[in-house]
């Protein structure tokens, strides 16, 4: 699947470039594609260097938590749920606790902690994988949920809107929560269908229902706060949770008489080993994405959607926000640039800008996540991962459009 997808990116880029040259007379498209290849190769190295630092730091602290028994305790507590969702993972396996920590970090917007923990979880799942190069069911479910971008506090979106001069930077808070919830639900149900998971099992329903109630209560609490209070809480809660987790790991480790410094160094060495294997996968995926973008494929898709909307007599305001949606599965930095450009071109509180911000907060960079997580364990056959993850992205975008017409239309 990944081989065909990678080849397809370059093939689509080649066809689009030829069309722009032969039909549109744009001979510069080939220079743009070659430039994008070198730019993406350079970006891959920069991303890897960033991952070196974050992986080394967080896997060091995570090693302390493991030796203190925190990850094992979490795995035992969640055993009944994961026994149904990931039946091939034994109860009490360390991967369960790591997956839970990863989800919690993602939900609170702590990306710098979520990625290292998630990579460690993927490596633990790989120890149970009977095939070295093929994704297991458990790995697929974990990656799709990770890529569905369930975020309770989209702090970065608030920051972008505040920098652009928005009167109420947190205006998109509830739309983002609703859209990202739809994305995560679609991703989960698509994987459950492909893997024939027992979703209607009483234990699964109890956990999902409980999570929905907690999420709904949290959303109601946050929605009752003023814009200033919500923005302040977002920053405080994220940083407090981040440092609080570190202090918790250290305190429990000290209580259990874990050699803290030696354990940290041991875990940091594991982070170094994981990071150094990622560069080939990042170069391969990001260069293919760069060629696709530079060729104008996404522009062709966008104009096709606009033409279809006009002929269907639909409101076409949503089309102006779609550049962010179209590039988000491929590149987070490109989507961020599209969002900022939309806010400046149409106005920060215009409908296209509000929709673009909602999309930015409710979907994830699917192909980047696939390259990093599967690249860390050497998986090249991803099975139904891409399809389920892109379905989650589509659900997030459609939900964002519907919610924004509901809130701002």
N, C-alpha and C positions, 0 to 999 in steps of 0.2 A: 504493500500500500504506500509506504513512504517513498519507495523508489519511483513508483509511477507518478506520485504527486510531485516529487521534486523535478522529474523530467517534464511533467505537464506544465509546471511554472515556466520553465525555460522555453518550451514549445509555444505556449500562449504568448510569451513576451516576443518571440521571434515573429509570429504571425501578425501581432499588433504592430510591431515596428515596421514590417514590410508594408502593411496597409497604410501607415502614416507616411511612409516614404513614397510609395508608388501612387497612392490616391491623393494624399494631402500635400505631397512635395516637401515633407519635413525630413531632410537628410540628417539633421542634427540629432535625431532620436537614437542613432547608434552610438554617438558620442555620449549621450546621456546614460545609456545602458551600461557602457563600459565604465563610465565614471561612477555609476551606482555600485558596480561590482567592487571596485577598489574602496569606495566609501564604506560599504558593508563589511568588507574584510577588516578594515581599520576599526570599525565599530565593534566587531566581534572580539578583537583583542582588548578593547577598552572594557567591554562587558565582562570578559573573563577576569581581568584584573580586579574589577569591583567584586566579582564573586569570590575571588581568592580571599579578600579581606573578610567579607561577611560570613563565608563558610567557615573559615578558620576560627573566627570569634564565636559563632553560635554553636558549632559542633563541639567546641571546647566546653562551653557551659552545659550543653546537652549531655556530654559524657559524665559530668558531675551528677546530673539528675538521674541518669541511668544507674550509676553506682550507688546512689542514695535510695533507689527503689521507687522513685516517683513515677517513672514511665511504666514500670511493671504494675504498680498499683492502679494506674489509670487504665491499663489494658485489661486487668481483671474486672474492673467495674463495668467496662463497656463490652465485655465478652459476649453476653446474650444477644446484643444487637448485631455485632460484627459476625457472629456465628451464622446469622441469616443473610447478611449482605455480602460477606466474604467467606463463604463456607470453607474455602481451602486454607484459610489462615487459622492456625490453632488458637484456642482460647488462651489468653494471657501472653500472646506473642508481642514482643516489643513494638512491632509495626503498628499495632492498634493504638497504643498510647501516643506514638509519634504522629500518626494521622490526625488524631484528635487535637494535639497541640498545633499542628499545621492549620487545621480548619479555624481554630480559635484565633490564631495570629492573623489569618486572612480576614476574618470577620471584623476584627478591630483595626484593620488597615495597617498592620505591622509587617509590611512586605519584606523588610530587611531581616526579620526573624523567620517569616513563613517559608521563604525559599530554602534556606539551609536545613530547616527541620523537615521540609517536604522531601528534599533530596535524600536525607538520611532515611526517611520512611520508605522511599522508593528502593533504596539499597536493601533494607530489611525485607521488603516484599520480594526482591530478586533472589534472596536466599531460599525462598519457597518455590521459585519458578522452575518447572521442569525443563524449560527451553531457554537457553541463554540469550537468544536473539528475538524471541517472540513475546509480546506483552501478555501477561496473565490476566484473567478476569479481574482479580483484585487490583492489579496495577491500572487497568483501564478505568475502573470505577473511581479509584482515587484520583487519577489524572483529570478525568472529565469533571468531577466535582471541584477539583482545584482550579480548573480553567473556567468554571462557570461564574467566578468572581462574586461570591456572596459577601458583600461588605456592608457592615452596619454603620460605619462612620467614614464616609468618603471625604476625608480631610483635604486631599489634594485638589478635588473638584472645587471645594469651597475656596481654596487658596487662589486657583486660577480665576474664579469669578470675582474675588475681592481685588486681585491685581488689575482686572479689566474695568473696575469701577462699578460693580454691581451694587445697587442699593441694599439688597438683601442677599448676600452670598449663599445662604443656606436654603434659598427658595426651592431648589431641586432636591432637597433631602428626601422627602417622601416619595416623589416619582422614582428616584434612584433605587430606594429600598424595594418598591413594588416591582420594578423592572428586573433588578438583580435576583429577587426571589423567584420570578418567573423563569429566568435563565437557569438557575440552580435546579428548580423542580423539573424543567424539561430535560436537562442533562441527566438527572437521576432516573427519571422514568424511561428515557431512551435506553440507558444502560440496563436497567431492570428488565426491559422488554427483550433486548438482545441476549441477555444472560439468563432469562427466565427466573429472576429472583422472586422470592416469596414476599412481595410487597404487602399483601393483605394479611400477613402473619400478625397475630395480636401484639407480639413484642415490638415489631417494626412500627405498627400503627400507633402504639402507645408512645414510643420514642418520637416519632414524627409529629404526633399530635401535641405532645409536651413541648417539643421544640417550637412548633407553630405558636403555641400560647405564649411562651416566653418571648419569642420574637415579636409577636403582636403587642404584648405588654410593653416591651422595650421601645417599640416604634411609637406607641401611644404616649409614653413618657417623654420621649425626645420631641415629638410633635407639639407637646404642650409648652415647650420652652421657647423663649424669645430667640431671635436670630443671634444676638450677641452671646446669650447664655449657651446656645447650642454650639456656636463656634468655639467658645472657651472650653466647653466640656469635651469637644472633639480632640483638641490638642492635649488637654490635661489627661484624659482617659488613655489615649494612646501611649503617651510617654510614661504615665504612671504604671500602666500594665507592663510595658516593656521593661522598665527598671525593676518593678515588683517581681516579675518572673525571675530575673537574675538573682535578686536578693533571696527569694524563696529557694532556688536551687542551692545557693551557697549555704544558707542557714540549715536546711535539711541535711545537706552533705556534711556540714560540720557536726551536726548532732549525731549522724550515723558514723562519724569518725572516718569519713572519706578523705584521702589525701588530695585536697582541693587543687593545689597547683599542679601536681603530677597528673591528675585526671584531666585537667583543662588542657595541658600540653598534649596528652595522648589523643584527646578528641580533636584538637586543632590540627594534628598531623593527618587525621582522617579527612578533615576538610580540605587540606592541601592536595591530598591524593584524588579526591573527587573533582576538584576544580581543574586540575591540569589535564584531565581527560575530556573536558567539554569543548575545547577550542575547535576541533575538526567538525563537530556537529553544528556549532554556532556558525562557523564560516559557511558551511554547506547550505543551511537553511536561510540565513540572513542574506546571502548573496542571491539566492533564487528569488527571495521576496523583493530585493532591491531591483533586480532586472524586471520583475513583473510590474512594479510601480512605475519605473522609468519608461517602460514601453507604452504606457497609456491604456493598458487593459482596464484599469479601474474607471478611467474617464469614459470609455465605451459603455461600460456597464451602467454608469450613472446616467448617461444620456438616454440609454435604453429604458431605464426606469422612469425618467421624466417623460419620455414620449408615451409610454404606456399609461402613465397617470393622467396625462392630458386627454388622451383618447378615451379613457374610462370616465372622464368628467369628475376626477377626484381633486381635492384640495392638494396642490403641489408644494405647499410650504415645507413639507417634511423632506422633500428631495434635497433642499439646500443644506440639510444637516447630515445627509447620508455619506459625504466624504469621510467623516469621522468613523461611521459604522463600517464602511467598506475596507478601510485600512487597519482598523483595530485588531482583527485576527492576525495580521501580519507584523505589525510594528507598533509598539506603544508610543515611541517618540514621534512617529509620523501622525498617529491619531491625536496626540497632544498638540502638535503643530496645526493640524486641521481644526481642532476645537478652538484654539486661540485665534486662528485666522477667521473662523466663522463669527466669533464674538466681536472681533474688531470690524469686520465687514458689515454685518447686519445689526450690530448693537448687542451689548452683553445680555440684555433682558428681552431680546426679540425671540420669537418662537423658534427659528432655526438654532439660535445659540442655546436656548434652554433645552431643546431636544438633543443637540450635540453633547451638552454637558451630561444629560441623563444617560445617553448611550455610552459615553466615556466611562461613567461610573458603574455601568451594569453589565459590561462585557469584558472579555479578557483577550490578551494576545496569544491566541490558541497555538499558533505554529511556533512561537518562541517557547512557550511552556512545554510543548511536545519535544522540541529540540533539546532543551535543558534537562528535563526530567528523564526522558528516555536515553538521551546521550550520556547521562551520568552512569547508566548501568549497561550501556552497549546494546540497547534494543533497536532493531531496525524494522521489524515486522509489527506494526501497531494495530492490526486487525480493525475493529470497529471504533477505535479511539477518535479518529478525525471526524467521522460522520456524526457521532454522538456529540462531540464538542462543538462542531459547527451548528448542529441543531440547537444546542443550548444558546449559542451566539445569536442565531436567528430569532429564537424565542425572546431573548433579551431585547433585541432591536425592535421587534414588533410590539412587545409590551411597552417599551419606551415611547414609541409613536402613539399608541393608544392612550397611555397614561398622560402624556403631554397634551394631547387634544382634550382630554378630560379636565386637566388642571388649568391649562393656559389657552385652550382653543377658543 
